[in-house]
Amino acid sequence: MSIEPRARVAPERVLPGPVPMAPETAAQQRVVERICARVAPEGVDVGVGELPPGGLQVWIDTPMPVGAHESWVLYHRMAREVALVGWHCEADADRLLVLGWSAACLHNRVRLLQSGLRRLADFEPTAQRAVQVDGLSPDDKLAGQPPAMLVADVCAAIERRLRWPERLAELGGFERASGLPHLQLLLAQVVGLEAKVAGACEEHLVMARVLARAVCEHYARHTDLRRAQREVLVESHRWVHASSMIRGSVTTRPSPHGAGRPHMGLAERRIAASVINHGVPRATPAAVTPRAEHNGIEEGAR
């Protein structure tokens, strides 16, 4: 019995798979996903994929079709938030395109960060909210929760009001770079300002933690919430307003735009408030002030 030999089978051809995404594009995709997920309403999923010529495309992924008007509004809302990072975006009713860095968008981010720094130089609103213990007024609510939980709730509420911590966290681990020199300078300026804003936000959270814990301690002594809030607010008044006191002692006329010290940190304020001679200097008595005259005309007259 003869058996015909088996024909030799050609090796199986392996088709080329999809090209892996570049690391910088994958990092950009994660950032865009975080931003769009925050903007999207509850129950709406967002898909983000690579755009073949370069960049990313964002689409709405829902079981039920979304109306043209609703999708147009949502895509433009996402485009606004993504453009605040510095990317050029184009949106319509079908999708959102996220392209490369834009000098105009980066300049706008610089202005936003500088404006945020100026607002964060004012600690008074944070102090007021922290002393209010996240709006709790009845004594039984304050007494019914552990102080650590209350302090954590206050810090979380302050962090939501500041808004910058959440937006900066979305960029965590993202290395920004560009091949164009003028965009490199803008990106370096943005990263530096973001570090300053993050530090200023952390100082607000530290102050909120200190004041909320102080209210709990004062309340534990006499179980009077209004009195505890008033005592803590009085104690914090000096170092919350320390920067204005120092500007008043250094300059004869305070600048309308707050020039001189654009931002004082929390540690600087507390140190400044502990210095005795931090107020406006006292006026010298007229009897001691020498008056020089020449030919019957006072030297100070003009």
Residue pairs with C-beta under 8 A, 6 or more apart in sequence:
21 29
21 50
24 175
24 177
25 50
25 56
27 173
27 174
27 175
28 56
28 98
28 174
29 48
29 49
29 50
29 56
30 174
31 85
31 170
31 171
31 174
32 48
32 56
32 58
32 82
32 98
33 46
33 48
34 170
35 78
35 81
35 82
35 85
35 170
36 46
36 48
36 58
36 78
36 81
36 82
36 96
37 46
38 81
38 166
38 170
39 74
39 77
39 78
39 81
40 46
40 60
40 74
40 78
41 74
43 62
44 60
44 61
44 62
44 66
44 74
45 60
45 61
45 62
46 58
46 59
46 60
46 61
46 78
47 58
47 59
47 60
47 61
48 56
48 57
48 58
49 56
49 57
49 59
50 56
50 57
51 57
51 97
54 99
54 100
55 97
55 98
55 99
55 100
56 97
56 98
57 95
57 96
57 97
57 98
58 75
58 78
58 95
58 96
58 97
58 98
59 94
59 95
59 96
60 66
60 71
60 74
60 75
66 74
68 93
69 93
71 93
71 94
72 91
72 92
72 93
75 91
75 92
75 93
75 94
75 95
75 96
76 91
78 91
78 96
79 89
79 90
79 91
79 96
82 89
82 96
82 98
83 89
83 102
83 105
83 108
84 105
84 108
84 109
84 112
84 167
85 105
85 109
85 171
86 101
86 102
86 105
86 106
86 109
86 176
86 186
86 187
86 190
87 98
87 99
87 100
87 101
87 102
87 105
88 98
88 99
88 100
88 101
88 102
88 105
89 96
89 97
89 98
89 99
90 96
90 97
90 99
91 97
101 178
101 180
101 183
101 186
101 187
103 182
103 183
103 186
106 183
106 186
106 187
106 190
107 186
109 190
110 186
110 189
110 190
110 193
113 190
113 193
113 194
113 196
113 197
114 193
116 164
116 197
116 200
117 193
117 196
117 197
117 200
117 262
117 263
118 258
118 262
118 263
120 162
120 164
120 197
120 200
120 201
120 204
120 263
121 200
121 243
121 258
121 262
121 263
121 264
123 203
123 204
123 207
123 240
123 266
123 269
124 240
124 241
126 158
126 204
126 207
126 208
127 207
127 211
127 233
127 236
127 240
128 233
129 154
129 157
129 158
129 161
129 208
130 154
130 158
130 207
130 208
130 209
130 211
130 212
130 215
131 211
131 212
131 215
131 229
131 232
131 233
131 236
132 229
133 142
133 150
133 154
133 212
133 215
133 216
133 225
133 229
134 150
134 153
134 154
134 157
134 212
136 142
136 150
137 225
139 219
139 223
139 224
139 225
142 150
142 216
142 219
142 225
143 219
143 223
147 213
147 216
147 217
150 212
150 216
151 209
151 212
151 213
151 216
154 208
154 209
154 212
155 205
155 208
155 209
155 212
158 204
158 205
158 208
159 165
159 166
159 201
159 205
160 166
162 201
162 204
162 205
164 197
164 198
164 201
165 198
165 201
165 205
168 194
168 197
168 198
168 201
171 194
176 187
176 190
176 191
177 184
177 187
178 184
178 187
196 263
199 265
200 263
200 265
203 265
203 266
203 267
204 266
206 266
207 236
207 240
207 266
211 232
211 236
214 232
214 235
214 236
215 225
215 228
215 229
215 232
216 228
218 227
218 228
218 231
218 232
219 225
219 228
221 228
222 228
238 273
239 266
239 269
239 270
239 272
239 273
239 274
240 269
242 264
242 268
242 269
242 270
242 272
242 273
242 278
243 261
243 264
243 268
243 269
243 272
244 254
245 272
245 273
245 278
245 279
246 261
246 264
246 272
246 278
247 254
247 255
247 258
247 260
247 261
248 254
248 279
248 280
249 277
249 278
249 279
249 280
249 281
250 260
251 260
264 272
272 278
291 298
291 299
291 300
292 298
292 299
293 299
